[in-house]
Amino acid sequence: LGSSQSFTIGTGGTAGSNAGGNGGTGGITFFGSLLGAQGGGPGIGAPQSVSDVCATANSLGAGGAGGAVSSTGHINLGGGAGTAPISCVNNDVHGGIGGASYWGGGGPGGIIASSACAAGGNGIVYGAGGGGGVCAETTAGTTGGVGANGAVVVISYN
């Protein structure tokens, strides 16, 4: 390791806009030249106005790709992809779940049962993606959750 190392903590991806915009890609986390962890890909936004969610299940957007596996560290783990939204489950519409990291699952997707909107939840644990927002039978829009920042954990044994 040496006596010191510089580091950069990658920021979480930004939320998609309330008009169906895509989310942002997560930032890269570095620990000197020993480790470089990739951020996850952005979630894909859905159209703002969907009049019949059950009939248009394939136009609801898609989860972002998980962060790529690094090749520079001693323990190299990739991130999990976010899930696509689900429509017409017990008359509910569910926004996609944010991508998971080594530390745990992603933020929850919004859930609605009628003409309304529900924002996605933010990523909670290090490196997890934000959940997708969801709207049904309305021209309104809502945002997805924000991805959580990365982390560097150093364990030193003597």
C-alpha positions in Angstrom: 0.0 0.0 0.0 2.7 2.5 0.8 2.5 5.2 3.4 -0.4 7.1 1.6 -2.8 6.7 -1.3 -5.0 9.3 -3.0 -8.6 8.4 -3.5 -11.7 9.6 -5.3 -15.2 8.6 -4.3 -17.6 8.3 -7.3 -20.9 10.1 -7.0 -24.2 8.3 -7.5 -26.0 8.7 -10.8 -28.5 11.5 -11.0 -32.3 10.9 -11.1 -34.1 10.9 -14.4 -36.3 14.0 -15.1 -40.0 14.0 -14.5 -40.5 14.1 -18.3 -39.2 10.5 -18.9 -35.6 11.5 -19.0 -32.8 8.9 -18.5 -30.9 8.8 -15.2 -27.2 9.6 -15.0 -24.2 7.2 -15.0 -22.6 6.7 -11.6 -19.1 8.0 -11.0 -15.8 6.0 -10.9 -14.2 5.4 -7.5 -10.4 5.2 -7.4 -8.0 4.2 -4.6 -4.6 5.3 -5.9 -3.6 3.1 -8.8 -4.6 0.0 -6.9 -8.4 0.1 -7.5 -10.8 1.6 -10.0 -14.5 0.7 -9.6 -16.9 1.7 -12.4 -20.2 3.4 -11.8 -23.5 1.8 -13.0 -25.3 2.8 -16.2 -28.3 5.1 -16.3 -31.9 3.9 -16.1 -33.8 4.5 -19.3 -36.8 6.9 -18.9 -40.3 6.2 -20.1 -42.8 8.4 -21.9 -44.4 11.0 -19.6 -47.9 10.2 -20.8 -49.1 6.6 -20.8 -52.8 6.3 -20.9 -53.2 2.5 -20.5 -50.3 1.0 -18.6 -51.5 -2.6 -19.0 -51.5 -2.2 -22.8 -48.2 -0.5 -23.0 -46.0 -2.6 -20.6 -43.1 -2.6 -23.0 -42.9 1.3 -23.2 -42.2 1.8 -19.5 -38.4 2.2 -19.6 -35.6 -0.1 -18.4 -33.1 -0.5 -15.6 -29.5 0.6 -15.9 -26.6 -1.7 -16.4 -24.6 -2.6 -13.3 -21.0 -1.3 -12.9 -18.4 -3.2 -14.8 -16.0 -5.5 -13.0 -12.7 -3.8 -12.3 -9.4 -5.5 -13.1 -7.1 -3.4 -10.8 -8.0 -4.5 -7.3 -7.6 -7.7 -5.2 -11.3 -8.2 -4.9 -13.2 -7.2 -8.1 -17.0 -7.2 -8.0 -19.4 -5.9 -10.6 -22.7 -4.1 -9.7 -26.1 -5.5 -10.3 -28.4 -4.1 -13.1 -31.6 -2.3 -12.2 -34.9 -4.1 -13.0 -37.4 -3.0 -15.5 -40.7 -1.6 -14.3 -43.6 -4.0 -13.9 -47.2 -3.2 -14.9 -50.6 -4.7 -14.0 -49.5 -6.8 -10.9 -52.7 -6.9 -8.8 -53.7 -3.7 -10.6 -50.6 -1.9 -9.4 -47.8 -0.5 -11.4 -44.2 -0.8 -10.0 -41.2 1.3 -11.0 -38.0 -0.6 -11.5 -35.7 -1.4 -8.5 -32.3 0.3 -8.5 -29.2 -1.8 -9.2 -27.6 -3.6 -6.3 -24.0 -3.2 -5.1 -21.8 -5.5 -3.0 -23.3 -3.7 0.1 -27.0 -4.4 -0.7 -29.9 -3.8 -2.9 -30.9 -0.7 -4.8 -33.6 1.9 -4.1 -37.2 0.8 -4.4 -39.3 1.7 -7.4 -42.5 3.8 -6.9 -45.8 1.8 -6.6 -49.2 3.1 -7.6 -52.7 1.6 -7.9 -54.6 4.4 -9.7 -54.2 7.6 -11.8 -51.2 9.0 -9.9 -47.4 9.2 -9.7 -44.9 7.8 -7.2 -41.2 8.8 -7.2 -38.5 6.2 -7.0 -36.5 5.7 -3.8 -32.9 6.8 -3.6 -30.1 4.2 -3.4 -29.4 3.6 0.3 -26.2 1.5 0.5 -22.8 2.4 -1.0 -22.9 2.1 -4.8 -26.6 1.1 -5.1 -28.8 2.6 -7.9 -32.0 4.7 -7.3 -35.4 3.2 -8.1 -37.5 4.2 -11.0 -40.4 6.6 -10.6 -43.8 5.6 -12.1 -46.9 7.3 -13.3 -50.1 5.8 -14.8 -53.1 7.2 -16.5 -52.0 10.8 -16.1 -50.0 13.3 -18.0 -48.0 14.3 -14.9 -44.5 13.0 -14.4 -42.2 12.1 -11.5 -38.5 11.5 -10.9 -36.5 8.4 -10.2 -34.3 8.0 -7.2 -30.7 9.2 -7.0 -28.0 6.6 -6.9 -25.8 6.3 -3.8 -22.2 7.4 -3.8 -19.4 4.8 -4.0 -17.0 4.0 -1.1 -13.5 2.9 -0.4 -13.0 0.5 2.5 -9.4 -0.2 3.6 -8.6 -3.0 6.1 -5.0 -3.1 7.3 -3.6 -6.1 9.1 -0.4 -5.9 11.0 
